Amino acid sequence: MPYATTIDEQHWAESHARGDDPYGRFRFVGNAIALLVLAASIWECWRNFVQPTDRDFLGVWGAAQLALAGKAWAAYDNGVLHAVQAASATFVSAGAELPFPYPPAYLLLAIPFGLMSFPFGMAAWTLCTFGFYLVAARRLLPGSGWLAAAFPVAYANAAIGQNGFLTAGIFMAGLYLLAQSPFVAGLVLGCLVVKPQLAILLPIALIAARQWRAVAGAAMSSIGILLLGIAVFGPGATAAWLHEAQFIMKITSEGLMGWSKLASVYAAARQLGISAQGAIAIHAVTALVAAAVIWRIWRSPAAQDVKIAALSAATMLMSPYVFYYDELILVPAFLYLARERERPGVLLALWCVPLLLMVQIGFGQFANLNPLVPIALMALAYRRWNAAKPVAECGNLTFEQPSAVRLSQRVQR
């Protein structure tokens, strides 16, 4: 079902003409927090210049060094990769490992930054991906300004050089283009194959909406990216990547990086002491409910903005292997609900939950509240959709009901 307009564009144009800012109540505080996030991010980059340490980008940078040396397959050998990393940065945590879990084609994106020293490469990576993320957010959510930069997870991504800006930017750019060019939108969304746990719901949503051109574009680009890795770096690198998946599964099942860093329902349940079998059962039920909600909403004639908000929230409920820095993908849900003036106090509380994670990382672990954020956002988006459903369905009303008026036999003659 094609969309008539991109998210919020008509609403923003009408509000702007009236002089009404739909984000007005959040603007001052949001801009102030965005400035703090930017300042703190710059400070972290400077600290990494002074003393390079084992930040997450070191995994990507080290893999790029091996690719430049003609040994792309070695990027998936954790021993070799660690030796390259340790030669360029200090590992603060004893026994820490920074693997490279991405498909070989990702190396083509990493290599330009690998041509720089680690501190310069991380700073350039953060600047480029943050710029892409902010542009995508402002396109998808007109009038939001700098609010997308105010989410605490933005600081986390900048501080450690993670790829949350990149993946959230791809997600938002693809959904923005869906109204204008479904096939191109699919090509963009298919790039999430580099982090497929964030793309599990996309086929469900696109098929439910009968966006066949977008489905074709996503299939073409995702398969093309995998084939590109084989063509450039050889089948050995791809085989090594597939073998590395076993280590990634172990990280998830055993919580090797700490349950509080994972943002999934599974991780929260494990941190509460629930067995692996019980936790995966709870997670599976949650994921199935989220998938059913997305199918129903995207199958309906609802407005595009509420569909994207629900998809944004539900995406974080699908895979056990999602981290706190992936939560940038929740920004469309947050900003849609903020624009609709949906329970500001609740939104503010949810917005601040990731700060608790940062406290845990520094001062010890307690209950993992991260999954509450997407669950609550999905519930609020579903509530908005359900409330607007009768209005959206008015377009399907017909006037073919039998008339109560009866013509007399004389008139019929």
C-alpha positions in Angstrom: 0.0 0.0 0.0 1.8 3.2 -1.1 1.9 6.1 1.3 0.7 9.6 0.4 3.3 11.4 2.4 6.4 10.8 4.5 6.2 10.8 8.2 4.9 14.0 9.8 5.6 16.2 6.7 2.0 17.4 6.2 1.5 17.7 9.9 4.7 19.7 10.3 3.9 22.0 7.4 0.4 22.7 8.9 1.8 23.3 12.4 4.6 25.5 11.0 2.1 27.6 9.1 0.1 28.1 12.3 3.3 29.0 14.2 2.8 25.9 16.4 5.9 23.8 17.2 4.8 20.2 17.9 8.0 19.6 19.8 7.8 22.9 21.6 7.5 21.5 25.1 10.6 19.4 24.6 12.7 21.8 22.6 14.6 23.7 25.2 15.5 20.8 27.4 16.2 18.6 24.4 18.6 21.1 22.9 20.3 21.5 26.2 20.8 17.8 26.6 22.0 17.5 22.9 24.7 20.1 23.7 25.7 18.1 26.7 25.8 14.9 24.7 27.9 16.6 22.0 30.3 18.1 24.5 30.7 14.8 26.4 31.3 13.0 23.0 34.0 15.4 22.0 35.6 15.0 25.4 35.6 11.2 25.0 37.3 11.5 21.6 39.9 13.8 23.1 40.6 11.3 25.9 41.1 8.6 23.3 43.6 10.8 21.5 45.6 11.3 24.7 45.4 7.6 25.7 43.9 5.2 23.2 42.0 2.5 25.0 39.9 -0.6 24.2 36.8 1.1 22.9 34.5 -0.9 20.6 35.6 0.8 17.4 39.0 -0.9 18.0 37.4 -4.1 16.8 36.5 -2.5 13.4 39.8 -0.6 13.1 41.8 -3.7 13.8 39.9 -5.7 11.2 40.5 -3.0 8.7 44.3 -3.3 9.4 44.2 -7.0 8.6 42.1 -6.4 5.4 44.7 -3.8 4.3 47.4 -6.3 4.9 45.6 -8.8 2.6 44.5 -11.0 5.5 40.7 -10.3 5.7 40.0 -13.8 6.9 42.2 -13.1 10.0 39.7 -10.4 11.1 37.7 -13.3 12.4 40.6 -14.9 14.3 40.2 -13.3 17.7 43.8 -14.1 18.7 45.3 -12.4 15.7 42.8 -9.5 15.9 43.6 -8.9 19.6 47.3 -8.7 18.8 46.7 -6.0 16.3 44.5 -4.1 18.7 46.8 -4.4 21.7 49.6 -2.9 19.7 47.6 0.3 19.2 45.6 0.8 22.4 45.7 -0.1 26.1 43.2 -2.8 27.2 41.8 -1.5 30.5 39.9 -4.7 31.3 42.0 -7.8 31.6 40.9 -10.6 29.3 38.7 -8.3 27.2 38.0 -9.2 23.6 36.7 -7.0 20.8 35.7 -9.3 18.0 34.7 -8.3 14.5 31.2 -9.9 14.0 30.2 -8.2 10.7 30.2 -9.7 7.2 33.3 -9.2 5.1 31.7 -6.5 2.9 31.6 -4.3 6.1 35.4 -4.1 5.8 35.0 -1.9 2.7 33.3 0.6 4.9 35.9 0.2 7.6 39.0 0.4 5.4 39.0 4.2 4.8 39.0 4.7 8.6 41.7 2.1 9.0 44.0 4.2 6.9 44.2 6.6 9.9 45.5 6.0 13.3 43.0 4.5 15.8 42.2 7.7 17.6 41.8 9.7 14.3 39.8 6.8 12.7 37.4 6.6 15.6 36.8 10.4 15.7 36.2 10.4 11.9 33.9 7.4 12.1 31.9 9.0 14.9 31.6 12.3 13.0 30.5 10.7 9.7 28.0 8.3 11.2 26.6 10.8 13.5 26.1 13.3 10.6 24.3 10.5 8.6 22.1 9.6 11.6 21.1 13.2 12.3 20.3 14.0 8.6 18.2 10.8 8.4 16.3 11.7 11.6 15.6 15.2 10.5 14.3 13.9 7.1 12.1 11.3 8.7 10.9 13.5 11.5 10.6 17.1 10.1 11.0 19.8 12.7 12.7 17.5 15.3 15.9 19.6 15.0 18.6 18.3 17.3 16.3 16.2 19.5 17.6 13.0 18.0 21.1 13.9 19.4 19.6 14.3 22.9 19.0 10.6 23.5 21.6 9.4 26.1 22.5 6.4 23.8 23.9 8.9 21.3 26.6 9.6 23.8 27.3 5.9 24.4 27.8 5.3 20.6 30.1 8.3 20.3 32.1 7.4 23.4 33.0 3.9 22.3 32.7 4.3 18.5 29.9 1.8 18.0 27.7 1.7 14.9 24.4 2.6 16.3 24.4 5.9 14.4 24.9 3.9 11.1 22.2 1.3 11.7 19.6 3.7 13.0 20.5 6.0 10.1 19.9 3.2 7.6 16.7 2.3 9.3 15.3 5.9 9.2 16.6 6.7 5.7 15.0 3.6 4.3 11.6 4.3 5.9 11.8 7.9 4.8 12.3 6.8 1.2 9.5 4.3 1.3 6.9 6.9 0.4 8.8 8.2 -2.5 10.7 5.2 -4.1 9.9 1.9 -2.5 12.5 0.0 -4.5 15.3 2.4 -3.5 14.0 2.3 0.1 14.3 -1.5 0.0 17.9 -1.2 -1.3 18.7 1.0 1.7 17.0 -1.2 4.2 18.7 -4.3 2.9 22.0 -2.8 4.0 21.0 -3.8 7.6 22.2 -7.3 6.6 25.4 -6.1 8.3 23.5 -6.3 11.5 20.6 -8.6 10.7 19.2 -8.8 14.2 17.9 -5.3 13.6 16.1 -6.2 10.4 14.1 -9.3 11.5 10.8 -7.4 11.4 11.3 -5.5 8.1 10.1 -8.4 5.9 7.0 -8.8 8.1 6.2 -5.1 7.9 6.9 -4.7 4.2 4.9 -7.9 3.2 2.0 -6.9 5.5 1.9 -3.5 3.7 2.2 -5.2 0.3 5.4 -3.2 -0.5 6.6 -5.7 -3.0 9.1 -3.4 -4.7 10.7 -2.6 -1.3 10.9 -6.3 -0.6 12.6 -6.9 -3.9 15.1 -4.0 -3.3 15.9 -5.3 0.2 16.5 -8.8 -1.1 18.7 -7.5 -3.9 20.9 -5.3 -1.7 21.3 -7.8 1.2 22.3 -10.6 -1.1 24.5 -8.3 -3.1 26.4 -7.2 0.0 27.1 -10.8 1.0 28.2 -11.6 -2.6 30.4 -8.5 -2.7 32.3 -9.7 0.4 33.0 -13.0 -1.3 34.0 -11.3 -4.6 36.4 -8.9 -2.9 37.9 -10.9 0.0 37.3 -14.4 -1.1 35.2 -17.2 0.2 37.6 -17.9 3.1 36.7 -14.6 4.8 33.0 -15.4 4.5 33.5 -18.9 5.9 35.5 -17.4 8.8 32.7 -14.9 9.5 30.1 -17.7 9.6 32.3 -19.6 12.0 32.6 -16.5 14.2 28.8 -16.6 14.6 29.3 -19.5 17.2 31.3 -17.1 19.4 28.6 -14.4 19.1 26.0 -17.0 20.2 28.1 -17.8 23.2 28.4 -14.1 24.1 24.6 -14.0 24.1 23.8 -17.3 25.8 26.3 -16.9 28.6 26.3 -13.1 28.9 30.1 -12.8 28.5 30.0 -9.0 28.2 27.6 -8.6 31.1 23.8 -9.0 31.1 23.3 -5.3 31.7 24.9 -4.4 28.4 22.5 -6.5 26.4 19.1 -4.8 25.9 17.0 -7.8 25.2 14.2 -9.5 27.1 16.3 -12.6 27.3 19.2 -10.8 28.9 16.9 -9.1 31.5 15.4 -12.5 32.4 18.9 -14.1 32.7 20.0 -11.3 35.0 17.0 -12.0 37.2 18.3 -15.6 37.7 16.0 -17.3 35.2 17.4 -20.3 33.4 18.5 -20.1 29.8 15.5 -22.2 28.6 13.0 -20.1 30.6 14.6 -16.8 29.5 14.5 -17.8 25.8 10.8 -18.9 26.2 9.9 -15.5 27.7 11.8 -13.8 24.9 10.2 -15.8 22.2 6.7 -15.0 23.5 7.5 -11.3 23.6 9.0 -11.4 20.1 5.9 -13.3 18.7 3.6 -10.7 20.2 5.7 -7.9 18.8 5.6 -9.5 15.3 1.8 -10.0 15.5 1.3 -6.3 16.5 3.5 -5.1 13.6 1.7 -7.4 11.1 -1.7 -6.0 12.2 -0.6 -2.3 12.2 1.2 -2.5 8.9 -1.6 -4.5 7.3 -4.1 -1.7 8.3 -4.7 1.6 6.4 -3.1 3.5 9.3 -0.9 6.6 8.9 2.7 6.0 8.0 4.0 7.7 11.2 2.3 5.4 13.7 3.5 2.4 11.6 7.1 3.5 11.7 6.8 4.3 15.5 5.5 0.8 16.2 8.2 -0.8 14.0 10.9 1.2 15.6 9.9 0.0 19.1 9.2 -3.6 18.2 12.6 -4.0 16.4 14.4 -4.0 19.8 12.3 -6.9 21.0 13.1 -9.5 18.3 16.6 -10.7 18.9 18.3 -11.8 22.2 21.5 -10.2 20.8 20.9 -6.5 20.9 22.9 -4.1 23.0 22.1 -0.8 24.7 23.8 1.2 21.9 21.4 -0.3 19.4 18.6 1.6 21.1 19.1 4.6 18.9 16.7 2.8 16.6 13.9 3.7 19.1 14.3 7.4 18.3 11.4 7.5 15.7 9.0 6.0 18.2 10.1 8.6 20.9 9.8 11.6 18.6 6.5 10.5 17.1 4.9 10.0 20.5 6.4 13.4 21.7 4.9 15.1 18.7 1.5 13.6 19.5 1.9 14.8 23.1 1.6 11.3 24.4 2.2 11.2 28.2 5.3 13.5 28.5 6.2 12.3 31.9 6.3 8.6 30.8 8.3 9.5 27.7 10.8 11.5 29.8 11.2 8.5 32.2 11.7 6.1 29.3 14.2 8.5 27.7 16.3 8.5 30.8 16.3 4.7 31.4 19.6 4.2 29.4 21.3 6.4 32.0 20.8 3.6 34.5 22.8 1.3 32.3 25.7 3.8 32.3 25.5 3.8 36.1 25.6 0.0 36.1 28.7 -0.1 33.9 30.5 2.2 36.3 29.2 1.2 39.7 27.9 -2.4 39.6 24.9 -4.2 38.2 21.2 -4.3 39.2 18.0 -5.1 37.4 18.2 -4.7 33.6 15.4 -2.3 32.7 16.4 -1.8 29.1 13.6 -4.0 27.6 11.0 -1.9 29.4 11.7 1.0 27.0 10.7 -0.7 23.7 7.8 -2.6 25.4 6.4 0.6 26.7 6.9 2.5 23.4 5.3 -0.3 21.4 2.3 -0.2 23.8 1.9 3.5 23.5 2.2 3.4 19.7 -0.4 0.6 19.6 -2.6 2.7 21.8 -2.3 5.6 19.4 -3.0 3.3 16.4 -6.0 1.7 18.1 -7.5 5.1 19.1 -7.1 6.4 15.5 -8.3 3.1 13.9 -12.0 4.1 13.4 -10.9 7.3 11.6 -8.5 5.5 9.4 -11.1 2.9 8.5 -13.6 5.5 7.4 -12.0 5.5 4.0 -13.3 1.9 3.6 -16.9 2.6 4.3 -19.3 2.0 1.5 -22.9 3.1 0.9 -24.3 -0.1 -0.6 -26.6 -0.8 2.3 -30.1 -1.8 1.4 -32.3 1.3 1.6 -35.3 1.3 3.9 -37.3 3.2 1.4 -39.9 1.2 -0.5 -41.5 2.3 -3.8 -45.2 1.7 -4.2 -46.3 -0.6 -7.0 -47.9 2.4 -8.8 -44.6 4.3 -8.9 -42.7 1.2 -10.0 -45.1 0.8 -13.0 
